[in-house]
Amino acid sequence: MAKIKDALEYHSMGRKGKIEVISTKPCQTAADLSLAYSPGVAEPCLAIEKNPDDAYKYTAKGNLVAVVSNGTAVLGLGNLGALAGKPVMEGKGVLFERFADIDVFDIELDTENPDEIIKACQLLEPTFGGINLEDIKAPECFYIEEELKKTMKIPVFHDDQHGTAIISSAALINALELVGKNIEDIRIVVNGAGASANSCAKLAIALGVKPNNMIMCDTKGVIYKGRTIGMNPYKELFAADTPFRTLEEAAKGADVLFGLSAKGAFTADMVRSMAPNPIIFAMANPDPEITPDEARAARGDVIIATGRSDYPNQVNNVLGFPFIFRGALDVRASCINEEMKLAAVKALARLAREEVPDSVSKAYGNVKFSFGREYIIPKPFDPRVLLHVAPAIAQAAMDSGVARQPIEDMEKYIEHLESTQGTSKEIMRYIINKAKTDPKRVAFPEGDNEKMLRAAQVLVDEGIAHPILIGNSIKIRDKIDELGLNLDDVQIVDTENSKYTEPYAQELYRLRQRKGITETEARRIMRRKSRNHFGAMMVRMGDADAMLSGIDAHYPETIRPALEVIGKQPNLTSVHGMYMMVFKKGVYFMADTTVEIDPSAEELAETAILAAQNVKVFDIDPRVAMLSFSNFGSVRHPLSDKVRRAVQIVKEREPELIIDGEMQADTAVVQELLDHFSFSKLQQTANVLIFPDLNSGNIAYKLLARLGGAEAIGPILMGMQKPVHVLQRGDDVSDIVNMAAIAVVDAQGRNNN
């Protein structure tokens, strides 16, 4: 139930759905409008009329793909119809954009007539640079793709068929190398006869599998010559001359089992009956034909891949379609042919054999990968996939004569691809995976809040943290049951009757007795009045490693108890707040945005040093700009003088830190402006921005979040003696999970120190 609610909230929160259209050109003035529309738009129209290829120059056609579906085979859910399939098609668009910077319009067609789908796609050809067919049932999907490839001059690709085939074929090449078998000699059984099974079988034959060494099965058993029940022309292509009639019979002595069918289709007995060093690709989703644990229990020499991310060797289509289209679009290929598919197979196979860089290991929680039985295919979040597959596709298109705009310098093309890979979207994944390596105990004073409980479930499921839920235990357990969560093993601390309450009250009284708190008041605070005080005390006394609160309270109501119980680090003048602002193409850290109203030069310097230290935790080298309305003394004023003094203090304390100022905000972030100041220690644009006061910092980050399209992660509280972090009212479950991961990494760093 919880995962259902999380999925529905993910799709409905904020702007509905998962995609939007954003203008790439300014349209702020009358002059802009006259260029974007009438009369200026007439010029590119006339140019395209004279030369149709100019559409690639003056419109988005060259980077625009249509994801077309009628919803007759939606994931593993069956025929849901065009409208119900729309979330999947939007999701496909997200993956195109995320992995290959390709724009997508999803097109859901309310028809099961294949000729109507063909006609619709043909009519769309002027709009798009490529067509990705998706979730259309077999055998209609075969006919639709075949007809479109005959009649259209842009790439048409049915990912359900070819995506799985390409990824699994790459994995098969590597698995065979590991077990020392030749592809020409193996016997392979394909269980399933739908779109993906058909393409997997064809591509395996193209790679060298002998047709008479392949047996295909469907729900009625082996597809053999002479069979009439449940047959069609596409199955007939794989009808084998064999005495086998069941999957069990076919599996005996087989070298490879390809599963594109259903959960549990492969049994332990089948695995035991296979040839030595069997290879099993159990690719049914969400549950494979047999799990790796079950297969290995049957045979210790098995190599197994699935479609699941929680097992090694994931056959994931996202390793294919974004990069295949990227390469095809970049050479304006007229189609995606067999040569291009084979090029993708070989590029992926080669990449898996290369040494895996640390950046990939970090993206997966510092797990070390090397070519072997549990790493036969690259990981989906490996940034090198784009740099290997897209160029291979482009080269194959050129070599096979279907590229209408060949790439002249492949090295420069690869450099261009690399430049499109911003690191901003990987930052939180890096932090989350770092948290997973050593999860810490995080106290949640708002333990009965629905969002906190749902976030706690995510933290437990993903192994990010060990949540401690503080509050009335009956209310919390009732809420857990109501939400359908599985938090039986999570610690719940009821402040009314906890073993911690009295010791915490005594410690609070000791800390605050000369600040107006009586022993009775200390007990009341700990028992009923303030769970934030209680959570902070858990951290102080070592019963929790970090605290995260604020979803139900104003910022001061959260930070004040933490300051009273834990306090700032003794060598600092104050605590400070920082936000991480994530944009599509970059990330900036901004401080102080939440705490210091009118900081002194000393406090500004402290903010800068702490911000730089915290940015390094994100595996980013900080470049710090101290902001003002003045550029390096262009305006003399006490406010700009204060910033200048702060810069000098930082340079004296941290001479290795890349920092400069005072400077205007645009100078800090626009390279062309920064280049005018060649004397500056800041030679590249800044990624850490230190504001002169809370007014400017708070206003700036909120405007960027609301109007600038940035994702605001924070506030990250800096300078506390122990890890305490604060949420904003209105934060959603993903925000809470992100901040909990940051709190865990903060605690890890302090333990290591």
C-alpha positions in Angstrom: 0.0 0.0 0.0 2.8 2.4 0.9 4.6 1.9 -2.4 1.3 2.5 -4.3 0.7 5.7 -2.4 4.4 6.8 -3.0 4.1 6.1 -6.7 0.8 8.0 -7.0 2.2 11.0 -5.0 5.3 11.0 -7.2 3.2 11.4 -10.3 0.7 13.9 -8.8 2.8 16.2 -6.7 3.5 19.7 -8.0 3.1 20.0 -11.7 1.1 16.9 -12.7 2.9 14.1 -14.6 6.6 13.8 -15.2 7.3 16.1 -18.2 6.9 19.7 -19.4 7.9 21.8 -22.4 10.4 24.5 -21.8 11.2 27.3 -24.3 14.9 27.3 -25.3 14.8 30.9 -26.6 14.0 34.1 -24.7 10.6 35.5 -25.0 10.6 38.4 -22.6 10.3 41.5 -24.9 8.4 42.7 -27.9 11.5 42.1 -30.0 11.8 38.5 -28.7 8.1 37.9 -29.6 8.5 39.3 -33.1 11.4 36.8 -33.7 9.7 33.8 -32.0 6.4 34.3 -33.8 5.1 36.8 -36.4 6.7 38.3 -38.4 10.2 36.8 -37.7 9.1 33.2 -37.8 8.3 33.5 -41.5 12.0 33.5 -42.3 12.8 29.9 -41.1 9.5 28.8 -42.7 10.6 30.1 -46.1 14.1 28.6 -45.6 12.7 25.2 -44.9 10.3 25.4 -47.8 13.3 25.8 -50.1 15.5 23.3 -48.3 13.6 20.7 -46.1 16.8 19.7 -44.3 16.9 23.2 -42.8 14.2 21.9 -40.4 17.1 20.4 -38.5 18.7 23.8 -38.4 15.8 26.0 -37.4 13.5 23.6 -35.4 13.7 21.0 -32.6 13.1 18.1 -35.1 16.6 16.8 -34.9 16.5 16.2 -31.2 12.9 15.2 -30.9 11.6 11.7 -30.6 8.0 10.5 -30.5 7.2 7.7 -28.0 4.2 6.1 -29.7 1.9 3.5 -28.0 -1.6 2.2 -28.0 -1.3 0.7 -24.6 -2.0 -2.9 -25.6 1.1 -4.4 -23.8 1.9 -2.0 -21.0 4.9 -3.3 -19.0 3.7 -6.6 -17.5 0.2 -5.3 -17.0 -1.3 -6.2 -20.3 -3.8 -4.3 -22.4 -4.6 -1.2 -20.3 -5.4 1.0 -23.3 -3.8 4.2 -24.6 -4.7 6.6 -21.7 -3.7 4.2 -18.9 -0.3 3.7 -20.7 0.5 7.4 -20.7 2.5 7.4 -17.4 4.8 4.8 -18.9 5.3 6.8 -22.1 6.0 10.0 -20.0 8.5 7.9 -18.1 10.2 6.8 -21.3 10.5 10.5 -22.1 12.2 11.1 -18.8 14.8 8.4 -19.5 15.5 9.8 -23.0 16.1 13.2 -21.5 18.0 12.0 -18.4 20.4 9.7 -20.2 20.9 11.2 -23.7 19.5 14.8 -23.5 16.8 13.9 -26.1 13.4 15.7 -26.1 10.3 13.6 -26.3 6.6 14.0 -27.0 4.6 11.0 -25.9 1.8 10.1 -28.4 -0.9 7.7 -27.2 -3.1 6.5 -30.0 -6.6 5.2 -29.1 -6.8 2.4 -31.6 -5.9 -1.3 -31.9 -5.9 -1.2 -35.7 -2.3 -1.5 -36.8 -2.9 0.3 -40.1 -4.2 3.4 -38.2 -1.1 3.4 -36.1 1.1 3.2 -39.2 -0.8 6.0 -40.8 -0.6 8.2 -37.7 3.2 7.7 -37.5 3.6 8.5 -41.2 1.7 11.7 -40.7 3.9 12.7 -37.8 7.2 12.4 -39.8 7.6 16.2 -40.4 7.5 16.8 -36.6 10.0 14.2 -35.3 13.6 13.1 -35.8 12.7 9.5 -34.7 9.9 7.2 -33.6 10.1 4.9 -30.6 7.3 2.4 -30.6 6.4 1.2 -27.1 4.1 -1.3 -25.4 2.3 -2.5 -28.6 1.3 -6.2 -28.4 2.6 -8.9 -30.7 2.2 -9.8 -33.5 0.8 -6.4 -34.5 4.0 -4.7 -33.3 6.1 -6.6 -35.9 3.9 -5.6 -38.8 3.8 -1.9 -37.7 7.5 -1.6 -37.4 8.1 -3.4 -40.7 5.8 -1.1 -42.6 7.1 2.1 -41.0 10.7 1.2 -41.7 9.7 0.6 -45.4 7.9 4.0 -45.7 9.6 6.5 -43.4 12.9 8.3 -43.7 13.5 8.7 -40.0 14.6 6.1 -37.4 11.8 3.8 -36.2 12.7 1.5 -33.3 10.4 -0.8 -31.3 12.3 -0.9 -28.0 10.3 -3.8 -26.5 11.7 -5.9 -29.3 15.2 -4.7 -29.9 16.2 -3.0 -26.6 16.1 -6.2 -24.6 17.7 -8.1 -27.5 20.7 -5.7 -27.7 21.4 -5.6 -24.0 21.0 -9.4 -23.5 23.1 -10.2 -26.6 26.0 -8.0 -25.2 25.7 -9.9 -21.9 25.6 -13.2 -23.8 28.8 -12.5 -25.6 30.6 -11.8 -22.3 29.1 -14.7 -20.5 30.2 -17.1 -23.2 33.8 -15.7 -23.0 33.8 -16.3 -19.3 32.8 -20.0 -19.7 35.0 -20.6 -22.7 32.2 -21.5 -25.2 31.8 -20.5 -28.8 28.5 -18.9 -29.9 28.4 -21.2 -33.0 28.5 -24.3 -30.8 25.9 -23.4 -28.1 22.4 -24.7 -27.8 19.9 -22.0 -26.7 16.3 -22.2 -25.5 14.2 -19.1 -25.7 11.1 -19.2 -23.5 8.5 -16.7 -24.7 7.4 -15.8 -28.2 6.4 -12.2 -27.9 8.1 -9.1 -29.3 11.3 -9.2 -27.2 11.7 -13.0 -27.5 11.4 -12.7 -31.3 14.1 -10.0 -31.5 16.4 -11.7 -29.0 16.3 -14.9 -31.1 17.0 -13.0 -34.3 19.9 -11.1 -32.9 21.4 -14.2 -31.3 21.3 -15.8 -34.8 22.9 -12.7 -36.3 25.7 -13.0 -33.7 26.4 -16.6 -34.7 24.0 -18.9 -33.0 23.0 -21.7 -35.5 19.3 -21.7 -36.2 19.1 -25.5 -35.7 20.6 -25.0 -32.3 17.8 -22.8 -31.1 14.5 -23.8 -29.7 11.7 -21.4 -28.9 8.9 -22.1 -26.4 5.6 -20.4 -25.7 2.8 -21.2 -23.2 1.8 -24.2 -25.2 5.4 -25.7 -25.2 8.0 -26.0 -27.9 7.4 -24.3 -31.3 8.1 -27.2 -33.6 7.7 -27.8 -37.3 4.2 -28.9 -38.1 2.6 -27.3 -35.0 -0.7 -25.6 -35.7 -2.1 -24.5 -32.4 -1.3 -20.9 -31.3 1.0 -20.3 -34.3 1.5 -17.2 -36.5 4.0 -16.3 -39.2 6.5 -14.8 -36.7 6.6 -17.9 -34.6 6.8 -20.0 -37.7 10.2 -18.5 -38.4 11.6 -20.3 -35.3 9.8 -23.6 -35.7 12.4 -26.3 -34.9 12.8 -29.8 -36.3 13.0 -31.4 -32.9 11.3 -34.2 -30.9 11.1 -31.9 -27.8 7.6 -30.8 -26.9 8.1 -29.2 -23.4 10.3 -26.5 -21.9 11.7 -29.1 -19.5 12.7 -31.4 -22.3 14.3 -28.6 -24.3 16.3 -27.4 -21.3 18.1 -30.7 -20.8 21.7 -30.2 -22.0 21.1 -26.6 -23.1 23.9 -24.1 -22.7 21.7 -21.0 -22.5 18.1 -20.3 -21.3 16.6 -17.0 -22.3 13.5 -16.2 -20.3 11.1 -13.6 -21.6 8.0 -15.1 -20.1 6.7 -15.2 -16.5 7.7 -15.6 -12.9 8.7 -19.2 -11.9 8.9 -20.5 -15.5 12.3 -22.0 -14.8 12.7 -24.6 -12.1 15.7 -25.8 -10.2 15.4 -29.2 -11.9 15.7 -27.5 -15.3 18.8 -25.7 -14.2 20.4 -28.9 -12.9 19.6 -30.6 -16.3 21.5 -28.0 -18.3 25.0 -28.3 -19.7 28.1 -27.4 -17.6 28.5 -23.7 -16.9 24.9 -22.9 -17.8 23.9 -19.3 -18.7 20.4 -18.2 -17.7 18.9 -14.8 -18.6 15.6 -14.7 -16.5 14.3 -11.4 -17.9 10.6 -11.4 -16.8 9.6 -8.3 -14.9 9.1 -7.6 -12.1 9.7 -11.2 -11.0 12.2 -13.3 -13.0 11.6 -16.8 -14.2 14.0 -18.0 -11.5 15.9 -15.9 -9.0 19.7 -15.9 -8.8 19.6 -17.4 -5.4 17.4 -20.3 -6.6 19.6 -20.8 -9.6 22.8 -20.8 -7.7 21.3 -23.2 -5.1 20.7 -25.6 -8.0 24.1 -25.1 -9.7 27.2 -23.5 -8.4 28.6 -22.9 -11.9 25.6 -20.9 -13.3 25.9 -17.4 -14.7 22.5 -15.6 -14.3 21.2 -12.2 -15.4 17.7 -10.7 -14.7 15.9 -7.5 -15.3 16.1 -6.5 -11.7 18.3 -3.8 -10.3 18.7 -5.6 -6.9 20.6 -8.5 -8.5 23.9 -8.5 -10.4 23.8 -8.5 -14.2 20.7 -6.4 -14.8 19.4 -6.5 -18.4 18.0 -3.0 -18.5 16.7 -1.4 -21.7 17.9 2.0 -20.6 21.4 0.8 -21.5 20.2 0.9 -25.1 17.5 3.1 -26.5 18.6 6.6 -25.3 22.1 6.1 -26.7 21.0 4.3 -29.9 18.7 7.3 -30.7 21.4 9.8 -29.7 23.8 8.3 -32.3 21.1 7.9 -34.9 19.8 11.5 -34.5 23.3 13.0 -34.5 24.1 11.6 -38.0 20.4 12.1 -39.2 20.2 8.4 -39.9 17.3 7.4 -42.1 16.7 4.2 -40.1 18.1 2.0 -37.3 19.4 -1.1 -39.2 20.9 -4.4 -38.1 24.5 -3.0 -38.4 23.6 -0.3 -35.9 22.1 -2.8 -33.5 25.1 -5.1 -33.7 27.4 -2.1 -33.1 25.5 -1.3 -29.9 25.8 -5.0 -28.8 29.6 -5.0 -29.3 30.1 -1.5 -27.7 28.3 -2.6 -24.6 30.1 -5.9 -24.4 33.5 -4.2 -24.8 32.6 -1.6 -22.1 31.9 -4.3 -19.5 35.4 -5.7 -20.0 37.1 -2.3 -19.3 38.3 -1.3 -15.9 35.4 0.3 -14.0 36.2 3.9 -12.8 35.7 5.0 -9.2 32.8 7.3 -10.3 30.7 4.2 -11.2 31.6 2.4 -8.0 30.6 5.5 -6.0 27.3 5.7 -7.8 26.6 2.2 -6.5 27.6 2.6 -2.9 31.4 2.0 -3.4 30.8 -1.5 -4.7 33.8 -2.5 -6.8 33.0 -4.0 -10.2 35.2 -6.0 -12.5 34.5 -8.2 -15.5 33.3 -11.6 -14.2 30.3 -13.8 -13.5 28.5 -11.1 -11.6 29.4 -8.2 -14.0 28.9 -9.1 -17.6 27.0 -6.0 -18.6 27.6 -2.3 -17.7 25.5 -0.6 -15.0 22.7 1.8 -16.1 24.2 4.7 -14.3 27.6 4.3 -15.9 28.2 7.6 -17.7 30.6 5.9 -20.1 27.7 4.1 -21.9 26.7 7.3 -23.7 30.3 7.8 -24.8 30.6 4.2 -26.1 27.2 3.4 -27.6 26.2 6.6 -29.3 29.5 6.9 -31.3 29.3 3.2 -32.2 25.8 3.8 -33.5 26.8 6.9 -35.4 29.8 5.1 -37.0 27.7 2.1 -38.0 25.2 4.4 -39.6 27.9 6.0 -41.6 29.6 2.7 -42.5 26.3 1.2 -43.7 25.3 4.3 -45.7 22.2 5.4 -43.8 23.8 8.6 -42.3 22.6 11.8 -44.0 25.0 14.0 -42.0 28.2 12.1 -41.2 30.4 13.1 -38.3 33.7 14.4 -39.6 35.7 14.3 -36.3 34.6 11.5 -34.0 36.9 12.6 -31.2 35.3 16.0 -31.1 31.9 14.3 -31.2 32.8 12.2 -28.1 34.0 15.4 -26.3 30.7 17.0 -27.2 28.8 14.1 -25.7 30.9 14.2 -22.6 30.1 17.9 -22.2 26.4 17.2 -22.0 26.8 15.0 -18.9 26.1 17.3 -16.1 27.0 16.0 -12.6 24.2 17.8 -10.8 21.7 14.9 -11.0 24.2 12.4 -9.7 25.0 14.3 -6.5 22.2 13.0 -4.3 22.7 9.5 -5.7 26.3 9.7 -4.6 25.3 10.9 -1.1 22.6 8.2 -0.8 25.0 5.5 -1.8 27.6 6.8 0.6 25.0 6.7 3.4 24.2 3.1 2.5 27.8 2.0 3.2 27.4 2.7 6.9 23.8 3.6 7.9 23.4 5.7 11.0 20.6 6.1 13.6 18.5 9.2 12.7 16.0 10.5 15.3 12.7 11.8 13.9 11.0 13.9 16.6 7.9 14.1 14.3 7.6 10.3 14.3 3.8 10.3 13.9 3.8 12.5 10.7 2.7 10.6 7.6 5.5 11.9 5.4 8.1 11.1 8.0 6.8 7.6 8.3 6.7 7.0 4.6 10.2 8.4 4.3 11.3 6.1 7.1 10.0 3.2 5.0 12.2 4.3 2.1 15.2 4.7 4.4 14.7 1.2 5.7 14.0 -0.4 2.4 17.0 1.1 0.7 19.3 0.7 3.7 20.1 4.4 4.0 19.5 4.9 7.7 18.1 3.4 10.9 15.1 5.8 11.7 14.1 6.3 15.3 10.5 7.5 15.6 9.8 9.7 18.5 6.2 10.2 19.7 3.2 8.5 21.2 3.8 4.8 20.4 0.1 4.0 20.0 -0.5 6.8 17.5 2.7 5.9 15.6 1.8 2.2 15.3 -1.8 3.0 14.3 -0.5 5.4 11.6 1.9 2.7 10.4 -1.0 0.2 10.1 -3.2 2.8 8.4 -0.5 3.5 5.8 0.2 -0.2 5.3 3.9 0.2 6.1 6.3 -2.4 7.3 8.3 -0.8 10.1 8.1 -3.5 12.7 11.9 -3.4 13.3 12.1 0.4 13.6 12.7 1.8 17.0 9.8 3.8 18.5 10.5 6.0 21.5 7.5 7.2 23.5 8.6 10.2 25.5 5.9 9.6 28.2 7.4 6.3 29.4 10.8 5.9 27.8 13.8 4.8 29.8 15.5 7.8 28.4 13.1 10.4 29.7 14.4 10.9 33.2 18.1 10.8 32.4 17.5 13.3 29.6 15.5 15.6 31.9 18.3 15.6 34.4 20.9 16.4 31.7 18.6 19.3 30.4 18.3 20.6 33.9 22.1 20.5 34.3 22.6 22.4 31.0 19.9 25.0 31.5 19.4 25.5 35.3 21.1 28.8 35.1 19.1 29.8 32.1 15.7 29.7 33.8 14.7 26.0 33.6 13.7 24.2 36.8 14.0 20.5 37.3 10.2 20.2 37.0 10.2 22.2 33.8 13.0 20.0 32.4 10.9 16.9 33.0 7.8 18.5 31.4 9.9 19.5 28.3 11.2 16.0 27.9 8.0 14.1 28.7 5.4 16.2 26.7 6.4 19.7 25.7 9.2 19.3 23.1 10.1 16.3 21.1 12.7 18.4 19.4 14.5 18.8 22.7 14.1 15.0 23.2 15.5 14.2 19.8 18.4 16.6 20.2 19.2 15.0 23.6 19.2 11.5 22.0 22.0 12.8 19.7 23.8 14.5 22.6 23.7 11.4 24.8 24.8 9.0 22.0 21.5 7.2 21.6 21.1 8.5 18.1 23.7 9.6 15.5 21.8 12.5 14.0 18.4 14.3 14.2 16.1 15.4 11.4 13.0 17.6 12.1 11.0 20.5 11.0 8.2 19.2 8.8 5.5 20.3 11.3 7.3 23.3 12.8 8.7 26.7 11.9 12.5 26.8 11.4 13.3 28.6 14.8 11.2 26.0 16.7 13.5 23.3 15.4 16.8 24.9 15.6 16.4 26.5 19.0 16.1 23.2 20.9 19.1 21.9 19.0 21.2 24.9 20.0 20.1 24.6 23.6 20.9 20.9 23.9 23.7 20.3 21.5 25.1 23.8 20.7 27.5 25.0 18.1 31.1 23.8 17.8 33.2 25.6 20.5 35.7 27.1 18.0 32.9 28.8 16.0 31.1 32.1 16.4 27.8 30.7 15.1 25.9 28.1 13.2 25.1 28.6 9.5 22.7 27.3 6.9 23.4 26.2 3.3 21.2 25.1 0.5 22.2 23.0 -2.5 20.4 24.3 -5.6 20.3 21.7 -8.4 19.7 22.9 -11.9 19.4 20.9 -15.1 23.0 21.6 -16.1 24.7 22.3 -12.8 24.6 22.7 -9.0 25.3 25.6 -6.7 25.7 25.8 -3.0 24.4 28.9 -1.3 25.0 30.2 2.3 24.0 31.6 4.7 20.4 31.2 3.7 18.7 30.4 7.0 20.5 31.5 10.1 22.7 34.6 10.3 20.7 37.8 9.8 23.5 40.3 9.7 26.8 38.5 9.9 30.1 40.2 10.7 33.1 39.8 8.5 34.3 37.1 10.9 31.0 35.2 10.6 31.0 35.6 6.8 34.5 34.0 6.7 33.3 31.2 8.9 30.3 30.6 6.6 32.6 30.4 3.6 35.0 27.9 5.2 32.2 25.7 6.6 30.4 25.7 3.2 33.6 24.7 1.4 34.2 21.8 3.8 30.6 20.6 3.4 30.7 20.8 -0.4 33.7 18.5 -0.4 31.5 15.8 1.2 29.5 15.8 -2.1 32.8 14.9 -3.9 32.9 18.4 -5.4 35.8 20.8 -5.4 34.6 24.1 -4.0 35.1 27.4 -5.8 33.8 30.1 -3.6 32.5 33.6 -4.5 31.8 36.2 -1.7 28.9 38.2 -3.2 28.2 41.9 -3.0 26.9 44.8 -5.1 30.6 45.7 -5.7 33.2 44.1 -8.0 36.6 44.1 -6.4 36.4 47.6 -4.9 34.3 49.2 -7.7 32.0 50.6 -4.9 33.4 51.6 -1.5 30.8 51.2 1.1 30.8 49.7 4.6 28.7 46.7 3.4 31.1 45.8 0.5 34.1 46.5 2.8 32.8 43.9 5.2 32.7 41.3 2.4 36.2 42.3 1.4 37.5 41.8 4.9 35.8 38.4 5.1 37.7 37.3 1.9 41.0 38.3 3.5 40.2 36.4 6.7 39.4 33.2 4.7 42.6 33.5 2.6 44.7 33.8 5.8 43.0 30.8 7.4 42.6 28.6 4.3 45.2 29.7 1.8 44.6 26.7 -0.5 40.9 27.4 -0.8 39.8 28.8 -4.2 37.9 31.9 -3.1 37.6 35.5 -4.1 35.4 38.6 -3.8 33.8 40.9 -3.2 32.0 40.4 -6.5 28.6 40.8 -8.1 26.5 37.7 -8.5 26.6 37.6 -12.3 30.4 38.0 -12.3 30.6 34.9 -10.1 28.5 32.7 -12.4 29.1 34.0 -15.9 32.6 33.0 -17.3 32.7 35.9 -19.9 32.2 38.4 -17.1 34.7 36.7 -14.8 37.3 36.7 -17.5 37.5 40.5 -17.3 39.2 40.0 -13.9 42.2 38.0 -14.8 43.9 38.8 -11.4 41.1 36.9 -9.5 42.0 33.6 -7.8 38.6 32.4 -9.1 39.4 31.5 -12.7 36.4 29.4 -13.2 32.8 30.3 -12.3 31.9 29.7 -8.7 29.9 26.8 -7.4 29.7 28.1 -3.8 28.0 31.5 -3.3 28.3 33.3 0.0 25.7 36.0 0.6 26.5 39.2 2.6 23.4 38.8 4.8 20.3 36.7 5.3 18.1 39.0 3.4 19.9 38.4 0.1 20.6 34.7 0.7 17.1 33.7 1.7 15.4 35.7 -1.1 17.8 34.4 -3.7 17.4 30.7 -3.0 13.6 30.9 -2.7 13.3 32.8 -6.0 15.6 30.3 -7.8 13.5 27.4 -6.4 10.1 29.0 -7.4 11.0 30.9 -10.5 14.3 29.5 -11.7 13.4 25.8 -11.8 16.0 24.8 -9.3 15.5 21.9 -6.9 16.4 23.2 -3.4 18.0 20.6 -1.1 18.4 21.7 2.5 18.9 23.6 4.7 22.1 21.9 5.5 23.0 23.1 9.0 26.7 23.8 9.5 28.6 24.3 12.7 26.7 22.2 15.2 28.6 20.0 17.6 26.7 17.0 16.4 24.6 16.3 13.3 21.3 18.1 13.3 19.5 19.0 10.1 16.3 20.8 9.5 13.4 20.2 7.1 11.1 22.9 5.6 7.4 22.8 6.1 6.0 21.4 2.9 8.9 19.1 2.1 7.8 15.9 0.4 9.0 12.3 1.1 11.9 12.5 -1.4 13.1 15.7 0.4 13.1 14.0 3.7 15.0 11.0 2.3 17.6 13.3 0.8 18.1 15.2 4.0 18.3 12.0 6.0 21.0 10.7 3.7 22.9 14.0 4.2 22.5 13.6 8.0 23.9 10.1 7.8 26.9 11.2 5.7 27.5 14.0 8.2 27.5 11.5 11.1 29.8 9.2 9.1 32.3 12.1 8.6 32.3 13.0 12.3 32.8 9.3 13.3 35.8 9.1 10.9 37.3 12.2 12.4 
